[in-house]
Amino acid sequence: MPHTENPNIKQFFPLVTDSLSKGMAAFLNGSDSYSASAIEIYAQNIFSRVAEIDNAIKSISITLEYLHQKTYGNSDYNFSEHHVYHIENFLLRVTSVVDRSYLLAGSTIMMENSRIEKIGGNQKIYKKLLSISPDSATILEEMRDTIKDLQTPRNKVAHQAGFSSKNLCVLQAIESAGIESISVKEITDIMSYDKIKEVVSDESIEQYESVLLVIDKLVTDLINSLPFRYTDLLQSKAPIKNQP
């Protein structure tokens, strides 16, 4: 279930549609701003943050779906090239789920975007959350711990070199030389090319699927723990300017 369907988030949806309707009307009338209540702007910010988390999780799920494949028909690229592409995609995107969760927490406690959307923003959010909602801060810490072992390969992919592993290197060597090549026959006599592909797939899927399950649950736990300002802001009727 998408996290936008969580009751704590779903309560904001009517306010989001009200705000977006005002923005669309302003745009059609040629205006570059429109008046919205504090709760409408807050609701739109929260809903957008959660939608971005859902988008990242959906992309990771698509990546895992591809990692289950043992062949890639009608492709000019071999199995190992597809495999590396999807692993690197996973490593880069799983970090984004954690970062977006921090941004959700920051917006929930009404920290300014200019403070939380730059380098060091996560730490600012965490420190402020400790005094407002220690349970939420603990969940963010658990998220960081869950992907801690992936940080090194993730940073390597982002800044240094592509993903690699011992079994993957064997597979790449076979593909480079050619499956029927005499030079790789020693390897394929011990384990077939298809079996090596299976080993490479299984070791990735087992590790990464478990990470996604944990992260997805922690997002739910975070949303259920955050101190949403729905009631307080609902009392505020003062209109503010917003961009359509």
N, C-alpha and C positions, 0 to 999 in steps of 0.2 A: 504494500500500500504506500502511495506517495506520502511524504511527510506533510505536504500541504493539506492532507485529509485528517491530520491530527486535530482533535477537537479544540486544542489550545490555539491552533492556527486557523482552523475553519471559522472560528468566531469572527475573524477579521474580514472574511471574504466579502460580505455585503458592503462594508466600509471601503474596501478596495475597489469594488465595482462603482460605487458612488464617486470616488475620487477620479477614477479613470474616465467616467462619463463626463465629469466636469472638464477634465483635461481635453477630451476629444471635442467637446462643444466649443471650448476656447480656441482650439486649433482651427476648427472649421470657420470660426468667426475672425480668424486672423490675429488672435491675441497670443503673446508669448508667455503669458502667465495666467493663473486662475486662483480663486480663493477656495481654500479647503480648511476644514477644522484640524486641530492638532491630532485628534484621534485618527482621522482619515489618512494623514501623512504618515503617522506612526504605523498604522495598519499596512499601508502600501510598502513601507520599508521592510517590515517584518516578513510579509508575504513574499516579497521579492528575494529576500535572503534565503528563505526556506526553499523557494522554487529553484534557486541556483544550487543549493545542496542536492536537491532531487535530480537536477540535470547532471551533476557530476556523478552521482551514484548510478544513474541510468547509463551513462557513458562507460563506466567501469563494468557494469553488467553486460553490455554489448561486447566489450573487450574479452571478458571471460567466456562468452558464448563462442567467440572466434577461437579462443585457445583450446576449446574442446574439439575443434576440427582437426582431422588427421591429414586432409588433403585440401588444396585450394584450386579447384578446377578453373580452367580458362584463364590462368594467371601466367604472366611472364616471369614471375618470381618463385623461387623455390620455397620449400617448407620453412627452413630456418630463418629466411628473411621475413616471412610473414610472422613467424613466432616472435622474433626480436621486436618487430614493430609493435605488436600487441602488448608484450611485456613492458616495453618502454612507455607505452600509452598508459598502462595501469599504474606504473610507478609515479608518473607525473600527476595523474588525476587523483590518486588516493590522497595525496598531500593536500590537494585543493579542497577535498571534503572537510578536512580538519581546519584549514584556514577559513573556509566559509562558515564553519560552525562557530569559530571565534567571532567572526563579523556579525553573525546572528546574535550572539550573546551581547556584543557591544551595542548593537542597535536596540536590543531589548531593554537595556538599562540606560538608553538614550545618550550614549556617547556620540560625539560628532564624527561624521564620516572622515573629515580631514584628519582626525586624530587616530582613527583605527585602520584606515586603508593605506597606511604607509609602513615602511620598515620599522619594526619595534612595536607595532600596533597590538599584536597578540599579547605581548607582555603587559601592556597598559590595561588591556581588557581583563586579563587574568587577575591583576592586582586589585582592580576596582571590584571585580566580581567576588573576590574573597571576602570583602566586608558586607556585600549585599546578599549573595547567595553562595555560601561555601560549597554546597552540594553541586551546584553547576560548575564551579571552578574545579572541583575534584573530577567531574566527568570529562572536562576538557583535558585535564592532565592524563586521564586514562586513555583518551584518544591519542595523545602524543606518544604515550608508552606503547600503544598498539602498533604504531607504524615506525617505532624507533629503529627496529632492525632493517627497515626498508630505506631509511634516510641515506645511508652510505651509497647503495646502488642507485638511488634516485638522484643524488647529487652528482654521481659519476655520469649518469645519462644526461643530466641537464648541462653539465659544464665540462666534461672531460672526454668520455668515450661511450660507445654503445654497450648495451647489456651483454653479458657473457656468462657462461658457466662451463664446467668441465665436459658434461655430456653434450652441451650445445656445440662446443668446439669440435668434438668428434663428428657430430652430424654435419657441421660446416665443411670439415675436411673431406668427408665422403662426397658431399654435393659438389665441391670444387673439383675433385679429381674425376668424378663420375662414378655412379654406383657399380658399373661393370668393370671399373679399372682394376688392373692387377695390383696397383699400389695400395688399394684399400681392402683387398680380399682378406688380408689377415684379420682385419677388424670385423668385416661382415661374416666371416666364418665363425666368429665367436658369438656375435649378436647381429641379427639382420638389420638392415636399414629401417624397415618398418617398426621393428621392436625398439630401436633407439629413439625413433620419433615418438613412440608411445611413452617411453621413459621420460623424455624431455617434456612432453605435454603434461604427464601426470604429476611430475614434481612441481611444476609451476601452478597447476590448477589447485592442487591440495593446499599449497601455502596461501595463495592469493584469495581463493574463495573463502577460506576461514577468516582472513583479515576483513574482507568486505562484510561478512555476517556480523562480526564484532562491531565494526565501525557503524553499520546501519542501526544496530541496536542502541549504540551509545548516542546516536543522533536523536533517536526516540526518547531516551532517558534525559538527554539535555533539554529537549523541548518541554518535557513534562516537569522539569525542575526550574525552568527559567521564570523569573518574577515579571511576567508581562504586566504592563501598565494600563490595561484595558479600562478598568473601573475608574482610576484616577483621571485619565485623559478624557473619558466620556463626559466628565463634568465640565471640561473646558470647551467653551463654545467659540472662543476667539478665533476668527479666520486668519490664516496665514497664506502667504503667496507661495505658489509651487509652480514648477515648470511643467508644461503639458508634454 
